[in-house]
Amino acid sequence: MTDKDSSRLKLLLSLFSVFFKIGAFTWGGGYAMLPLIKNEVVEKKRWISSDDFIDGIAVSQSLPGAIAVNTATFVGHKICGKLGSLVATAGAVLPSVITIIIVAMFFLQFKDLKVVQSFFRGANPAIAALILSSVLDLGKSALKNRQDIIISIGLLLLLIYFDIHPILAIIISAILGIILKR
Amino acid sequence: MIIIQLFLTFAKIGLFAFGGGYAILPLIEKEVVYGTHWLTHSEFLNVVTISQLTPGPIAINAATFVGYKEGGIPGAIFSTLGVCLPSMILVLIVIRFLKKFETNEVVNRVIKGLRPAVIALIASAAYSIISGGGISDIKGAGIAIISFLLIRTKKIDPILVLILSGVSGIVLYML
């Protein structure tokens, strides 16, 4: 192995461990992860500049998929090309994959126990509350004018009463975004 | 082959998973509960709760859970790959045209246009949980209202609220 190969291997290992750490310690995914990723890759490791990181977030937000995965793919590519993308994303995703497999093993075994069912029966209403709360938070920042509010309510009615496929709701709003004046 | 079916279903979810987090729930529910019947509605709710209590994005957690339930460890791996691959490929394509992508008028209009859909999708996820039996009785309604007030007024960590609600469930429904 040449010096160049071994330093590249070191970089890939370091990339993996940084994103593994981020994946393991952020609950809820998404925006909670961004400050952590920035702290590691911009400030501590100095792998990319703050401007590049902001570009990365912009791309991650505008494409489909989990923000954590998209940002890992972007940062990984900046540092080590396609292989870097793969390694960073694998690092970000593995902690939750391992955790969920372990939880699923136990859950599928014990889900019929009264104590487990009671726990979830208590937690489900709280999930509804959490989601409603995020509608309020996001609605305030994302719906900027009357047109957006009307489209949002229209789509909600289509989703609830006409049971349209969520993909159709996304396509309709993308088309409206292109044709409507702003 | 269940593995291929898992991979393709989650690739479809990954390709249209705009807005992140809760906005993806209606899509997962549609495919996994009503399309393929891999989960019942109440199992789907349990998966949402589990994924809030564990690290990682909801889409990944749901993919791993459903994959494991239907196809063991290989199922978990292929579902997770499926949900990640579309966005990874798209990110790698966009990186090559970064400046053009960021300044493209159509792209910007689509991104802004998607905002109302993201809010509608999240609201419909809440509706589906409530109407689908997530709040089953007066005790559940009480937990929902108290949780909502704790989150809104006291800014208490959602994970703590979930754990407290689950423990209240054990107390209220077992004793």
Boltz contact constraints between the chains, C-beta under 6 A:
constraints:
  - contact:
      token1: [A, 24]
      token2: [B, 55]
      max_distance: 6.0
  - contact:
      token1: [A, 26]
      token2: [B, 55]
      max_distance: 6.0
  - contact:
      token1: [A, 27]
      token2: [B, 55]
      max_distance: 6.0
  - contact:
      token1: [A, 27]
      token2: [B, 159]
      max_distance: 6.0
  - contact:
      token1: [A, 29]
      token2: [B, 56]
      max_distance: 6.0
  - contact:
      token1: [A, 29]
      token2: [B, 57]
      max_distance: 6.0
  - contact:
      token1: [A, 30]
      token2: [B, 20]
      max_distance: 6.0
  - contact:
      token1: [A, 30]
      token2: [B, 21]
      max_distance: 6.0
  - contact:
      token1: [A, 59]
      token2: [B, 94]
      max_distance: 6.0
  - contact:
      token1: [A, 62]
      token2: [B, 111]
      max_distance: 6.0
  - contact:
      token1: [A, 63]
      token2: [B, 87]
      max_distance: 6.0
  - contact:
      token1: [A, 63]
      token2: [B, 90]
      max_distance: 6.0
  - contact:
      token1: [A, 64]
      token2: [B, 15]
      max_distance: 6.0
  - contact:
      token1: [A, 64]
      token2: [B, 16]
      max_distance: 6.0
  - contact:
      token1: [A, 64]
      token2: [B, 17]
      max_distance: 6.0
  - contact:
      token1: [A, 64]
      token2: [B, 18]
      max_distance: 6.0
  - contact:
      token1: [A, 64]
      token2: [B, 87]
      max_distance: 6.0
  - contact:
      token1: [A, 65]
      token2: [B, 14]
      max_distance: 6.0
  - contact:
      token1: [A, 65]
      token2: [B, 17]
      max_distance: 6.0
  - contact:
      token1: [A, 65]
      token2: [B, 87]
      max_distance: 6.0
  - contact:
      token1: [A, 66]
      token2: [B, 57]
      max_distance: 6.0
  - contact:
      token1: [A, 66]
      token2: [B, 59]
      max_distance: 6.0
  - contact:
      token1: [A, 66]
      token2: [B, 60]
      max_distance: 6.0
  - contact:
      token1: [A, 67]
      token2: [B, 20]
      max_distance: 6.0
  - contact:
      token1: [A, 68]
      token2: [B, 57]
      max_distance: 6.0
  - contact:
      token1: [A, 69]
      token2: [B, 84]
      max_distance: 6.0
  - contact:
      token1: [A, 69]
      token2: [B, 87]
      max_distance: 6.0
  - contact:
      token1: [A, 70]
      token2: [B, 87]
      max_distance: 6.0
  - contact:
      token1: [A, 70]
      token2: [B, 91]
      max_distance: 6.0
  - contact:
      token1: [A, 73]
      token2: [B, 88]
      max_distance: 6.0
  - contact:
      token1: [A, 73]
      token2: [B, 91]
      max_distance: 6.0
  - contact:
      token1: [A, 74]
      token2: [B, 91]
      max_distance: 6.0
  - contact:
      token1: [A, 77]
      token2: [B, 95]
      max_distance: 6.0
  - contact:
      token1: [A, 93]
      token2: [B, 60]
      max_distance: 6.0
  - contact:
      token1: [A, 95]
      token2: [B, 55]
      max_distance: 6.0
  - contact:
      token1: [A, 96]
      token2: [B, 55]
      max_distance: 6.0
  - contact:
      token1: [A, 96]
      token2: [B, 56]
      max_distance: 6.0
  - contact:
      token1: [A, 96]
      token2: [B, 60]
      max_distance: 6.0
  - contact:
      token1: [A, 96]
      token2: [B, 61]
      max_distance: 6.0
  - contact:
      token1: [A, 97]
      token2: [B, 64]
      max_distance: 6.0
  - contact:
      token1: [A, 97]
      token2: [B, 80]
      max_distance: 6.0
  - contact:
      token1: [A, 99]
      token2: [B, 54]
      max_distance: 6.0
  - contact:
      token1: [A, 100]
      token2: [B, 61]
      max_distance: 6.0
  - contact:
      token1: [A, 100]
      token2: [B, 64]
      max_distance: 6.0
  - contact:
      token1: [A, 100]
      token2: [B, 65]
      max_distance: 6.0
  - contact:
      token1: [A, 101]
      token2: [B, 68]
      max_distance: 6.0
  - contact:
      token1: [A, 101]
      token2: [B, 76]
      max_distance: 6.0
  - contact:
      token1: [A, 103]
      token2: [B, 50]
      max_distance: 6.0
  - contact:
      token1: [A, 104]
      token2: [B, 65]
      max_distance: 6.0
  - contact:
      token1: [A, 104]
      token2: [B, 68]
      max_distance: 6.0
  - contact:
      token1: [A, 115]
      token2: [B, 170]
      max_distance: 6.0
  - contact:
      token1: [A, 118]
      token2: [B, 169]
      max_distance: 6.0
  - contact:
      token1: [A, 118]
      token2: [B, 170]
      max_distance: 6.0
  - contact:
      token1: [A, 118]
      token2: [B, 173]
      max_distance: 6.0
  - contact:
      token1: [A, 118]
      token2: [B, 174]
      max_distance: 6.0
  - contact:
      token1: [A, 119]
      token2: [B, 166]
      max_distance: 6.0
  - contact:
      token1: [A, 119]
      token2: [B, 169]
      max_distance: 6.0
  - contact:
      token1: [A, 119]
      token2: [B, 170]
      max_distance: 6.0
  - contact:
      token1: [A, 120]
      token2: [B, 46]
      max_distance: 6.0
  - contact:
      token1: [A, 120]
      token2: [B, 49]
      max_distance: 6.0
  - contact:
      token1: [A, 121]
      token2: [B, 169]
      max_distance: 6.0
  - contact:
      token1: [A, 121]
      token2: [B, 173]
      max_distance: 6.0
  - contact:
      token1: [A, 122]
      token2: [B, 143]
      max_distance: 6.0
  - contact:
      token1: [A, 122]
      token2: [B, 165]
      max_distance: 6.0
  - contact:
      token1: [A, 122]
      token2: [B, 166]
      max_distance: 6.0
  - contact:
      token1: [A, 122]
      token2: [B, 168]
      max_distance: 6.0
  - contact:
      token1: [A, 122]
      token2: [B, 169]
      max_distance: 6.0
  - contact:
      token1: [A, 123]
      token2: [B, 49]
      max_distance: 6.0
  - contact:
      token1: [A, 123]
      token2: [B, 162]
      max_distance: 6.0
  - contact:
      token1: [A, 123]
      token2: [B, 165]
      max_distance: 6.0
  - contact:
      token1: [A, 123]
      token2: [B, 166]
      max_distance: 6.0
  - contact:
      token1: [A, 124]
      token2: [B, 45]
      max_distance: 6.0
  - contact:
      token1: [A, 124]
      token2: [B, 134]
      max_distance: 6.0
  - contact:
      token1: [A, 125]
      token2: [B, 135]
      max_distance: 6.0
  - contact:
      token1: [A, 125]
      token2: [B, 140]
      max_distance: 6.0
  - contact:
      token1: [A, 125]
      token2: [B, 143]
      max_distance: 6.0
  - contact:
      token1: [A, 125]
      token2: [B, 144]
      max_distance: 6.0
  - contact:
      token1: [A, 126]
      token2: [B, 147]
      max_distance: 6.0
  - contact:
      token1: [A, 126]
      token2: [B, 161]
      max_distance: 6.0
  - contact:
      token1: [A, 126]
      token2: [B, 162]
      max_distance: 6.0
  - contact:
      token1: [A, 126]
      token2: [B, 165]
      max_distance: 6.0
  - contact:
      token1: [A, 127]
      token2: [B, 48]
      max_distance: 6.0
  - contact:
      token1: [A, 127]
      token2: [B, 49]
      max_distance: 6.0
  - contact:
      token1: [A, 128]
      token2: [B, 126]
      max_distance: 6.0
  - contact:
      token1: [A, 128]
      token2: [B, 129]
      max_distance: 6.0
  - contact:
      token1: [A, 128]
      token2: [B, 130]
      max_distance: 6.0
  - contact:
      token1: [A, 128]
      token2: [B, 134]
      max_distance: 6.0
  - contact:
      token1: [A, 128]
      token2: [B, 144]
      max_distance: 6.0
  - contact:
      token1: [A, 129]
      token2: [B, 144]
      max_distance: 6.0
  - contact:
      token1: [A, 129]
      token2: [B, 147]
      max_distance: 6.0
  - contact:
      token1: [A, 129]
      token2: [B, 148]
      max_distance: 6.0
  - contact:
      token1: [A, 130]
      token2: [B, 158]
      max_distance: 6.0
  - contact:
      token1: [A, 131]
      token2: [B, 22]
      max_distance: 6.0
  - contact:
      token1: [A, 131]
      token2: [B, 125]
      max_distance: 6.0
  - contact:
      token1: [A, 131]
      token2: [B, 126]
      max_distance: 6.0
  - contact:
      token1: [A, 132]
      token2: [B, 126]
      max_distance: 6.0
  - contact:
      token1: [A, 133]
      token2: [B, 151]
      max_distance: 6.0
  - contact:
      token1: [A, 134]
      token2: [B, 22]
      max_distance: 6.0
  - contact:
      token1: [A, 135]
      token2: [B, 122]
      max_distance: 6.0
  - contact:
      token1: [A, 135]
      token2: [B, 123]
      max_distance: 6.0
  - contact:
      token1: [A, 138]
      token2: [B, 119]
      max_distance: 6.0
  - contact:
      token1: [A, 139]
      token2: [B, 119]
      max_distance: 6.0
  - contact:
      token1: [A, 142]
      token2: [B, 115]
      max_distance: 6.0
  - contact:
      token1: [A, 142]
      token2: [B, 119]
      max_distance: 6.0
  - contact:
      token1: [A, 148]
      token2: [B, 116]
      max_distance: 6.0
  - contact:
      token1: [A, 151]
      token2: [B, 116]
      max_distance: 6.0
  - contact:
      token1: [A, 152]
      token2: [B, 116]
      max_distance: 6.0
  - contact:
      token1: [A, 152]
      token2: [B, 119]
      max_distance: 6.0
  - contact:
      token1: [A, 152]
      token2: [B, 120]
      max_distance: 6.0
  - contact:
      token1: [A, 155]
      token2: [B, 117]
      max_distance: 6.0
  - contact:
      token1: [A, 155]
      token2: [B, 120]
      max_distance: 6.0
  - contact:
      token1: [A, 156]
      token2: [B, 120]
      max_distance: 6.0
  - contact:
      token1: [A, 156]
      token2: [B, 123]
      max_distance: 6.0
  - contact:
      token1: [A, 156]
      token2: [B, 124]
      max_distance: 6.0
  - contact:
      token1: [A, 159]
      token2: [B, 124]
      max_distance: 6.0
  - contact:
      token1: [A, 160]
      token2: [B, 124]
      max_distance: 6.0
  - contact:
      token1: [A, 160]
      token2: [B, 127]
      max_distance: 6.0
  - contact:
      token1: [A, 166]
      token2: [B, 26]
      max_distance: 6.0
  - contact:
      token1: [A, 166]
      token2: [B, 27]
      max_distance: 6.0
  - contact:
      token1: [A, 166]
      token2: [B, 30]
      max_distance: 6.0
  - contact:
      token1: [A, 166]
      token2: [B, 121]
      max_distance: 6.0
  - contact:
      token1: [A, 167]
      token2: [B, 16]
      max_distance: 6.0
  - contact:
      token1: [A, 169]
      token2: [B, 117]
      max_distance: 6.0
  - contact:
      token1: [A, 170]
      token2: [B, 16]
      max_distance: 6.0
  - contact:
      token1: [A, 170]
      token2: [B, 18]
      max_distance: 6.0
  - contact:
      token1: [A, 170]
      token2: [B, 117]
      max_distance: 6.0
  - contact:
      token1: [A, 173]
      token2: [B, 113]
      max_distance: 6.0
  - contact:
      token1: [A, 173]
      token2: [B, 114]
      max_distance: 6.0
  - contact:
      token1: [A, 173]
      token2: [B, 116]
      max_distance: 6.0
  - contact:
      token1: [A, 173]
      token2: [B, 117]
      max_distance: 6.0
  - contact:
      token1: [A, 174]
      token2: [B, 110]
      max_distance: 6.0
  - contact:
      token1: [A, 174]
      token2: [B, 113]
      max_distance: 6.0
  - contact:
      token1: [A, 176]
      token2: [B, 113]
      max_distance: 6.0
  - contact:
      token1: [A, 177]
      token2: [B, 109]
      max_distance: 6.0
  - contact:
      token1: [A, 177]
      token2: [B, 110]
      max_distance: 6.0
  - contact:
      token1: [A, 177]
      token2: [B, 112]
      max_distance: 6.0
  - contact:
      token1: [A, 177]
      token2: [B, 113]
      max_distance: 6.0
  - contact:
      token1: [A, 178]
      token2: [B, 109]
      max_distance: 6.0
